[in-house]
């Protein structure tokens, strides 16, 4: 849902920036709002935190549009008020965050395992077999993974793989962000790029606290998002290079279906 929410924010801004589509923007904005409601109803603390970060990120990427910024702040305030009144996932706010320290305990287990096999790791999927249940403070709990993508890669595939993976993905995102910031784009194109970056940023932030890596549907969607972001950056920079007065004209993109 955080991926869909990020993409929905981009579509909302896209429709609002196209006069011929503005009348239809109600349905897109409504569906995006329902995604936010779904994140809240899921009871996921990570989801709520990430949705707030996405709203701030999207507002920062499209900072000239103050209505988006204020709408984002309003949504964050509504989420906070709802959590204070009704809690998260049927639990009070104090109960929901009481188990945060457990996540740090899991990370410490992974950090202790990394030096044992730093170069090639222990093998994919082996964390759940190698950790000592006695080291985990909650008796009877089962840990299928390290609850962090980078720690999981470092433990199971080795530090070089973790660094190489981060470097490749970071290069794609960095180049795309540069294209968004440095190249003058029309508002509708900028909205689409911001939506893709916000959607991928959502799944990246989620990977800090948990793993959806083993769900093939989410895994495929994440790679498709990254491919779309790389294609957008390539089209943007190519359009700038091919322009008779590079930097003077605005890159033109075809409208999405």
N, C-alpha and C positions, 0 to 999 in steps of 0.2 A: 504493500500500500504506500510506503514512502516513495517508491519509484514512481508509481502512478500519480501520487500527489505532486511530485516535482514536475513531471511531464504536464500534468494538468495546469499548473501555474503558468507554464510557458504557453500553453494553448489559450488560456484566459487572456493573457497579455497580447497574444497574436490576434485573437478575434477582436479585442477592443481597439487595436491599432489598424484594423481594416474596416473602413466605413461600410463596405458592402456586406460584411459579416457581423457587424456590431449587434444587429437585431437578434442574432442567434447566440450571442455570447452568454445569455442567461443560462442556457442548458449546460454549456461547458463549465461555467463558473459554479453552477449548482452541483454538477457531478464531482468537481474538484473539492467542493465543500463537504460532500458526502464521504469522500476519501478521508478527509481530516476527521470527520465524525467516526468513521470506521477505525482509524488509528486509535482514537480515544476509547472506543468501546472494546477494543482488543485487550485493553488493560496492560499494554506494553509500556513500561517506563522508558525503554530505549526508543520506542516509536514516538512517544510524546516529545522526548528531548530532541530527537532528530527532526521531527516536524517543525519545531520551533527554530532550529538551526537553519532548516531549508527556507523558512519564511524570511529570516534575516539575510541569508545568502542571496535569495532571489531579489529582495529589496535592494541589496547592495549592487548586484549586477545591473539592475534597472533603476538606478538611483534617480534619474531625471523624472520618473513617474511617481509623484508623491502619493497618489491615491493607492498605489500598490504598497508603498511603505507603510502608510497608516492602516491599510487593511490588514497587513501582516502583523503589526503591533496589536491591533484589535483582536485578531485571532489568537495570538499568544496570550493576551490578557484573559480571554475567554477560557482558554485551556487551563491556565493557572487557577482561575476562579473555580472552574468545575472540579479540578483536582482537590482544591482546598475544601470544597463543600461536600462532594460525593466520593472523593478518593480516586484511586486508580484500580480498575479491574475488580471493584467490589471491596477493596481494602482501603483503610485510611492511609493518608499520605505518609504517616510515620511508619506504618506497617509495610507499605510498599517499598520504602527506602531502607528498611532495617536490614535487608539482605544484601545491600550494596557491598559491604565488606567481604562477603563471600566471593564475589567476582574477583576482588583483588587477591584473595587466597588462591583461586584457580590460576591467576596469572603468575603468582609466585611459584607455584608448582611447575609451570611451564618454563619459567626463567631458570629454575634449578636444573631442569632437564637439558637445556640447550648446550651447556658446556660439555656434556658427556659425549655428544656426537655433533660437533659444530659444523663440520664440512658437508656431510652427506645425510645427516638426520637419522632418524630411527626407522623411517619408512612411513609412507602415507597411511593414515588410519590406525597408527599404533599407539597414539597417546592414551586411549581408553584402556589399553592392555598393560601399559608400563607404569602409570602413576600408582603410588601407594595409597589405597583408600584410607589408611590410618593418618595420612597427612592432611586429609580433607576434614574440616571441622564438623560437617554435618553427616552424622552416621547414616549409612544406608543410601546416600545419594550416589548417583552414577554420573560420571563425567565423560560424555562422548567425545569431547574436544576441548581445546584450550580457551574457548569463548573469545578468541581474538585471531583474526586471519593471519596477521604477521607473526604472532607467536606460534600459531599452528604450523606455518610454513617453516619457521626457523627450527622448531622441534622435529618435525616429521620429514622435511626435505632439505634442511641445512640452511645456514646463514647465507651462502652465496645465492641460492635460489630465491630466498626471501628478498634480498637486496636487488637481484636482477629483475624479479617480478615488479617490485615497487618502482624501479627505475624506468622500465618500459611504460608502465601505466602512467607514471608521473610525467614522463616526457609527452605523451599524447595529451594529457590534460593541461599541462603547462603551455604547450603550443596552441591548443584550442583557446585557452583563456587569453593568451596574447592576441589571437585573432579577434576575439570579442572586444578586448579593451583598445587595441591599437588601430584596428581597421574600422573606418566609418561604415557602419551597417545601417540599413533602413530599420525603423523601429520594429517592424514585424519580424524581420530576420533575427534581430537581436533578441527578441522575445523567445524565439524557438531555440536559439543557442543557449540562452539562460535556462530554459526549461530542461534541456538535455543535461546541462551541467548540474542543475539542482537535483534532477532525478538520480544521476550517477553519484552525486555527492551524498544523497540519502543512503544508497546502498553501501557506499564506502564508509560512512559514519557508522552504519549498523554493524559493519565488519569489525569495528573497534571493540564492541561490547558482546557480540554474538556472531554466529556463523549461519548463513543461509547457503553456504557453499555446497552442501550435500543435497539441496533441492535443485534438481536439474532445470526446472522451469525458471527459477529465479537466476540461476547461474547463466543460462542462455540469454535471458533478458538483459543481464548486466553486460555481457560481452557485446550484444547488439547495440546497447546504448553507447559503449565505448567506440564501436565501429562507426556509429552515426556521428559521434563527436569528432572523430578523426576526419571523416568525410567532409563535415561542415568546415573544419579548419582548412582543409585542402582546397575546397571550392572558394572559400573567402580569400585566401592568400593568392590563389591562381587568378581570381578575378582582379585583384589589386595589381598583380604583375602584368596582366594583359591590358590593363587600362592605358589609354594614350597619355593620360596625366595621372600617374600612380599616386594615390593618396588624395587626389582631388575629387574623384567621383565616388559614388557609393556602389558597393557590390550589390548586384541584383541576383536574387534567388528565385527559382520557380516556386509557386505556391504549393503547399502540401496537399495531397488529396483529401 
